[in-house]
Structure formats: structure tokens, C-alpha cells
Amino acid sequence: MPNNIEGRGLTDREMLQLCLELEKGRCRSISHTMLETSHKELREIYLQCFENANSNQYKLYEILNEKGWYQTDIASPEQISKVQEFMQNNLHPDNQF
């Protein structure tokens, strides 16, 4: 597929990045809507939609990452331990009430 011929259109990278942002937005929107929905069957439909959008988002991320267009830092063991400790100390459901 041609990339940005004579300055017109979007490059492959730009298209993939836009698609990734759209899928991230879909995930946020669906999850917010699902959290406010009390109807059980409707929640299940939203959950299926969320799982689909989440899968699409991850596939797009993998493509971008594979091409070197979306790189993330690898967490160190110390960073992982910090997050685990924070989660255990601050977000454990048994300690909330």
C-alpha cells in the first residue's frame, strides 16, 4: 500500500495509530456505559462489545509495536514489586469496609 503519495492522505502508520486511538476510545466508552447499566442482558451485550474492542485494540497495538511504531518500556522487577505492594496495601477489597 502506498504511503502518503505526493503529500496526500495518511501513511500506514498514521492510519494504524488513528485506528488504535479509536479502539481505545471505544473501550473507554463501552466500559463506562456498562458500569451504568443495570439490565443484566444489556450488560452482557456491552461486555461482548468491550471484549471485541479490547481484542481489536490489542491486535492494532501488536502491529504497531512489531513495526517499531509504538514502543513501551519494560518494567523492572522493582517497578513490578512497587505496583504489587501498592495494590495489596491500598486496593484490597477486604480492607475497604
C-alpha positions as CSV (number, residue, x, y, z in Angstrom):
1,M,0.0,0.0,0.0
2,P,1.5,3.4,-1.0
3,N,2.4,5.7,1.8
4,N,1.4,9.4,1.6
5,I,1.8,9.8,-2.2
6,E,2.7,13.4,-3.0
7,G,1.7,14.6,0.4
8,R,-2.0,13.3,0.1
9,G,-3.6,11.0,2.5
10,L,-2.3,9.3,5.6
11,T,0.6,7.0,6.0
12,D,0.1,3.4,7.1
13,R,1.5,4.4,10.5
14,E,-0.9,7.3,10.9
15,M,-3.9,5.1,9.9
16,L,-3.0,2.4,12.4
17,Q,-2.4,4.9,15.1
18,L,-5.8,6.5,14.5
19,C,-7.5,3.1,14.5
20,L,-5.7,2.3,17.8
21,E,-6.9,5.5,19.4
22,L,-10.5,4.9,18.1
23,E,-10.5,1.4,19.6
24,K,-9.1,2.7,22.9
25,G,-11.9,5.3,22.9
26,R,-14.5,2.5,22.2
27,C,-13.2,0.5,25.1
28,R,-13.5,3.5,27.5
29,S,-17.0,4.4,26.2
30,I,-18.3,0.9,26.4
31,S,-16.8,0.3,29.9
32,H,-18.4,3.5,31.2
33,T,-21.7,2.6,29.7
34,M,-21.6,-1.0,31.0
35,L,-20.8,0.3,34.6
36,E,-24.0,2.4,34.5
37,T,-26.2,-0.4,33.1
38,S,-28.4,-2.3,35.5
39,H,-30.1,-4.6,33.0
40,K,-28.3,-8.0,33.1
41,E,-28.7,-9.0,29.4
42,L,-27.7,-5.5,28.2
43,R,-24.6,-5.6,30.4
44,E,-23.7,-8.9,28.8
45,I,-24.1,-7.4,25.3
46,Y,-21.9,-4.5,26.4
47,L,-19.4,-6.9,27.8
48,Q,-19.2,-8.8,24.4
49,C,-18.7,-5.4,22.7
50,F,-16.0,-4.5,25.1
51,E,-14.2,-7.8,24.6
52,N,-14.3,-7.3,20.9
53,A,-13.0,-3.7,21.0
54,N,-10.3,-4.8,23.5
55,S,-9.2,-7.6,21.2
56,N,-9.1,-5.2,18.2
57,Q,-7.1,-2.7,20.3
58,Y,-4.5,-5.2,21.3
59,K,-4.1,-6.5,17.7
60,L,-3.5,-3.0,16.5
61,Y,-1.0,-2.4,19.3
62,E,0.8,-5.6,18.3
63,I,1.1,-4.5,14.7
64,L,2.4,-1.0,15.6
65,N,4.8,-2.5,18.2
66,E,6.1,-5.1,15.7
67,K,6.8,-2.3,13.2
68,G,8.6,-0.2,15.9
69,W,5.9,2.5,15.7
70,Y,4.6,2.0,19.3
71,Q,7.2,1.1,21.8
72,T,6.7,0.6,25.5
73,D,9.2,0.4,28.3
74,I,9.7,-3.0,30.0
75,A,9.0,-2.8,33.7
76,S,11.8,-3.6,36.1
77,P,11.3,-6.1,38.9
78,E,11.4,-3.2,41.3
79,Q,8.6,-1.4,39.5
80,I,6.5,-4.5,39.4
81,S,7.0,-5.0,43.2
82,K,6.1,-1.4,43.9
83,V,2.8,-1.8,42.0
84,Q,2.0,-5.1,43.6
85,E,2.7,-3.7,47.0
86,F,0.5,-0.6,46.3
87,M,-2.3,-2.8,45.1
88,Q,-2.2,-5.1,48.1
89,N,-2.0,-2.2,50.6
90,N,-4.5,0.2,49.0
91,L,-6.9,-1.6,46.8
92,H,-7.6,-4.9,48.6
93,P,-11.4,-5.3,48.8
94,D,-11.4,-6.8,52.2
95,N,-9.8,-3.7,53.7
96,Q,-12.3,-1.3,52.2
97,F,-15.2,-1.8,54.7
